[in-house]
Amino acid sequence: MSVALRVNELSAGIDGKQILDGFSLEVPFGQVHAIMGPNGSGKSTLCHVLTGKSGYSVSGHASLNGTDLLSLDVDERARLGLLQSFQYPTEVPGVRLREFMLEAADERGIGDEVARSRIEVEGKRFGMERFLDRSLNDDLSGGEKKRSEIFQMAVLKPKVALLDEIDSGLDIDAVKQVAEAVEEMRSPDLGVVMITHYSRILRHLSPDKIHVMIDGKIVDSGGAELAEELESGGYDSVRQRLGIEKSRDTGPKQRPADFFTNTPFDA
């Protein structure tokens, strides 16, 4: 089985603070891997670094289907087949979802006829038909925005999808709907990294592997039993089992509003 995403000894920091510390991961094509970790463990930073957000000092290696990622610009990584769903999808007034998808498909080298066909097919599949001629994410619920992100991926057919807290801010019904959408997106030509704080979404889908991320690195990997441990004992139980001391965060703090505006493509 060939590897979609390979990350080896990836370290990254910003403003003098180390966030990723020797992070390593392999995700084969056809598999969904879940990364779980507490706040501040580096999960979103991993997405930022892989997608090419500026401002980080980075060392180590990351490749998509054998091609080095870290030497490429943001747009080159996207054209190569790397796609991320936003934790907080942004509303874009005046840009219709259909138009946006046609432009994005053109950038990916997908012909107009093929793109239009995929938009119709996947729009029906993910219940997005009524939103195609509405401004991007305009007046959508949290669950609808996340489902729209999955729909966009289904149309663009990336090689690696990074789902950054795809379940954040959703109620129970919406979590189930998004989980089902992720399962529907499975493909032998796609590797999926799903990042989450909570195990609740794992009740509705079956990742091939679950990884626990603490202090900027993967500290444990396993199956459903690992999610069950986290459900019952939290991340402290993993720390205690592995003998990991809880570090003190001395880095700069974010204002609450920053969590809603900090996307991978901010300046």
C-alpha positions, 0 to 999 in steps of 0.5 A, spaced: 500 500 500 503 506 497 503 512 502 499 518 501 502 523 506 509 521 510 511 526 515 518 525 518 521 528 524 517 535 523 519 540 528 516 547 527 516 553 532 514 561 531 515 567 535 521 563 539 516 558 541 517 550 539 510 547 537 512 541 533 517 537 536 519 531 532 512 529 529 512 523 524 506 520 521 505 515 515 498 515 512 497 510 506 492 511 500 485 509 502 485 510 509 483 515 515 487 517 520 485 520 526 489 525 530 487 527 537 490 531 542 489 536 548 489 544 546 496 546 545 498 540 543 500 542 536 494 539 531 492 546 528 500 548 527 501 541 523 496 543 518 499 550 518 506 547 516 503 542 511 499 547 507 505 552 507 502 558 512 508 563 513 511 565 519 514 558 522 521 556 522 521 549 520 525 543 519 524 535 518 521 532 512 514 532 509 512 528 502 505 527 498 505 521 494 513 521 494 513 529 492 517 533 497 512 538 500 516 543 504 520 546 498 513 548 495 509 554 495 502 554 498 498 554 491 503 548 489 502 544 494 494 545 493 495 543 485 499 537 488 493 534 491 493 537 498 487 540 501 485 542 508 478 543 511 477 549 515 476 549 522 472 555 522 469 556 514 469 563 512 463 566 509 465 569 502 459 574 500 458 575 492 462 569 490 457 563 489 459 556 491 458 553 484 462 559 481 468 558 487 468 550 485 469 551 478 474 556 479 478 551 484 477 545 479 480 549 473 486 551 478 486 543 479 487 542 472 479 539 472 476 540 465 470 545 465 465 539 463 468 534 468 467 539 474 460 541 472 458 534 472 462 532 479 458 539 482 452 536 480 453 529 482 457 530 489 452 536 490 446 531 490 450 526 494 452 531 500 445 535 500 449 541 497 444 542 491 440 548 494 447 552 496 450 551 489 447 558 487 448 561 494 454 565 496 460 561 499 458 559 506 453 565 507 448 563 512 449 556 513 449 552 520 455 550 522 454 543 520 452 545 513 459 549 513 462 543 514 458 538 510 460 543 504 467 543 506 467 535 504 463 536 498 468 541 495 473 535 497 469 530 493 469 535 487 476 536 487 479 529 489 485 531 493 490 526 494 491 528 501 485 531 505 487 535 512 480 535 516 482 540 522 477 539 527 471 538 522 467 536 528 468 543 532 462 547 534 457 542 532 451 539 535 450 531 536 446 530 529 451 535 525 457 531 528 453 524 525 452 527 519 459 530 518 462 523 520 458 520 515 460 524 510 467 523 511 466 515 511 463 517 504 469 520 502 473 514 503 477 512 496 483 508 494 486 514 491 485 519 498 489 519 504 485 523 510 488 526 516 482 527 521 484 532 527 479 532 533 479 534 540 473 529 542 472 522 541 464 523 540 465 523 532 469 516 532 462 513 534 460 514 527 466 513 523 471 508 523 478 510 522 484 506 520 488 508 526 488 513 532 494 517 534 494 521 540 498 528 540 501 531 546 507 536 546 508 537 538 509 529 537 505 523 536 506 519 543 501 513 542 497 510 536 492 504 536 485 503 535 478 503 538 481 501 545 485 508 545 479 512 543 475 508 549 481 510 554 481 517 552 473 517 553 474 514 560 480 517 563 482 523 558 489 525 556 492 525 563 491 517 563 495 517 557 500 521 560 500 517 566 501 510 562 506 513 558 510 517 564 509 524 560 509 530 565 505 535 564 508 541 561 507 548 563 505 553 557 509 559 557 508 561 550 504 567 548 496 567 549 491 568 544 485 572 545 478 568 544 477 572 538 483 569 535 481 562 535 475 564 530 480 568 525 486 564 525 486 560 518 492 557 515 492 563 510 492 569 514 498 573 513 
